[in-house]
Amino acid sequence: MKRAKMESIDMTKENIEKIGALFPNVITEMKGDDGKLKKGINFELLKQELMDDVVDGEECYDFTWVGKKAAIVEGNTPIRKTLRPCIEESKDWETTQNLYIEGDNLDVLKLLQESYLNSVKMIYIDPPYNTGNDFVYRDDFKTDKDDYDEQKGLFDEEENRLFKNTETNGRFHSDWCSMMYPRLKLASNLLRDDGLIFISIDDNEVDNLRKICDEIMGSINFIGMFAWRKKVGAGADSKLFFRQHEYTLLYSKDIYSINYLYQSLTEEQKKEYSNPDNDKRGLWAPTDLSAPAHDNDAKRIYEVVTPSGKVYKKCWAYTQENMKKLLAENLVWFGKNGDSMPKRKRFLSEKLGLTPRSWIDSILTSDGKKDIVNLGLKGIFDYPKPIKLIENFLDIGSQKDSVILDFFSGSATTAHAVMQLNAEDGGNRKFIMVQLPEKCDEKSEAYKAGYKNISEIGKERIRRAGDKINKKINDNNAQLKIGEEAKPKVDIGFRVLKVDSTNMKDVYYAANEYNQQMLAELETNIKEDRTDLDLLYGVLLDWGLPLSLNHRIEKIENTTVHFYDCPVVDAQLSTSNCSLAACFEDKVSESVVREIAKRQPLRVVFRDRSFADSPGKINVEEIFKLLAPNTSVKVI
Ligand SMILES: C[S@@+](CC[C@H](N)C(=O)[O-])C[C@H]1O[C@@H](n2cnc3c(N)ncnc32)[C@H](O)[C@@H]1O
């Protein structure tokens, strides 16, 4: 219920509004006594507006906002969290190399720092645009829950307070910048040197996003900004200005590691290639042979005589000697009648693609809607990006075996586009989707259809899209003509992992803080509800191993041992020379330890309490020194 104001007008606020009406440039954002953002006046700037002379004071080129320092600290602060596997919600757990991670992307990006450092080829994100209603973030301010809930907030599945950056609170840019800054900084660490990040955005925050990216990625790494004409007719925001397009910024991790960028030719562009002279080398297109008019190099001005005897005297792109070579190789075309201006033949087979174009106008927002309608998910997600748009970015930014990350994944259009492109070009790109389990509004179509949060929508979309893609491949393979090869199926699975508190109990108390119950709990340093698989994934994060590699469980003398990232020998997984062996049983016998050591894993991990006493632990180290001296041994 709304509260009556029961107080007089805030005159300071009124005065700020009045000054703002006269000098809009002096209005800024600052923190109030309650720690919340509010509108304020930049007095230095106001002073300057009222003085003829330059007012003294330090000036520097800087981009800052209220909370920037705190945002930097937030990005650097370690967290006591982990990723817990959820096999029930996964698809093809055993074989897939894709990941679907549920949780706040700030936590996820922190957790992935070691496992995916310098290994992601392409990131695509479509963050909230800060339009006044779309942007939620975790908020630590203490307010009465019910009140808060009703006024402006909502809570995620774990009852974390999510704060809405609404129109009424001024839609603060500072909050948005503070949300984006640490996430982009952490994400850039994950990119390979030749990696690229594509970020969709609209007019509301495009200027702030450019500045943040210039700072984090380095302005030299700015490659360009796509303008996507997303709609044709007038829309709801057309009162004063009709916004038909939005943007996607493109930055590289290290511009010097990128030699070229290509996008594939469209079917329309391919039509420019033909073969009027039946050249055995295939389809070709004629391109200009003359040099630019200003380029009056005497060595390149000469006569070219056509087969029909017509003479063209010009400045050419090639010296006479090189032109002779082109003629000898049948690379010059004089038209069907042999008397036209000479052109250079360029073969389609040599063309890697076109340098990417900034203007995209063949795809519409409504295509994104149709994409999910086609999966039977009509009205389940507002404004998904069209698959074709993301496919276009994947075409430019990824290679066939790349890892692609989207940490604002929404309805998982990026995963859909990755699978689709793999189906089209036989690639084996792998995706990592990250999505907050943000609750669906109870009045929404999604909620009515049974989706409690957005992660559920994302996972269901991937399931439906994947099945459809592989069904189409199957259907096509069943109708092959002679000479045609069957297409391989696409990896349509995904391992689901969820952010949760650490697997470890908090065991670091001062001696005088211990009580009887704590001592009982300390028999184990691991939380009771954690499974072997939870521990395994905790160890993978700790050791910086990727999360989507193969995994085999073996019983050695009735003791469960996990082997992770193992070599494939004769089409079978071998448990020798794996990246990791893990055994989390309460008691592990010496003969089991010996058996694991004989398999010579690169790393091995046990539970602290697997060994009855310290001599037991020392014995394990000795066994590994002897049988597997290159294995690094740890306990948790
Ligand atoms: C604009 S939507 C992305 C839409 C997506 N490109 C698609 O085509 O479906 C942004 C998504 O980011 C999610 N999101 C916002 N804050 C997040 C956070 N801190 N961590 C993870 N996801 C977040 C929102 O729940 C929303 O689904």
The ligand as a Gaussian input file, in Angstrom:
#p B3LYP/6-31G(d) Opt

LIG

0 1
 C       17.698000      -7.686000     -22.687000
 S       17.596000      -9.214000     -21.932000
 C       18.504000     -10.253000     -23.007000
 C       17.661000     -10.817000     -24.089000
 C       18.369000     -11.840000     -24.932000
 N       19.366000     -11.250000     -25.774000
 C       17.381000     -12.587000     -25.795000
 O       17.466000     -12.509000     -27.016000
 O       16.509000     -13.248000     -25.231000
 C       18.669000      -9.044000     -20.558000
 C       18.638000     -10.238000     -19.632000
 O       19.651000     -10.089000     -18.657000
 C       19.187000     -10.630000     -17.437000
 N       19.970000     -10.049000     -16.348000
 C       19.885000      -8.803000     -15.823000
 N       20.756000      -8.651000     -14.822000
 C       21.439000      -9.821000     -14.723000
 C       22.479000     -10.284000     -13.881000
 N       22.993000      -9.504000     -12.934000
 N       22.940000     -11.532000     -14.049000
 C       22.435000     -12.339000     -15.018000
 N       21.434000     -11.966000     -15.839000
 C       20.941000     -10.715000     -15.707000
 C       17.730000     -10.236000     -17.394000
 O       17.023000     -11.120000     -16.544000
 C       17.330000     -10.373000     -18.858000
 O       16.786000     -11.630000     -19.101000

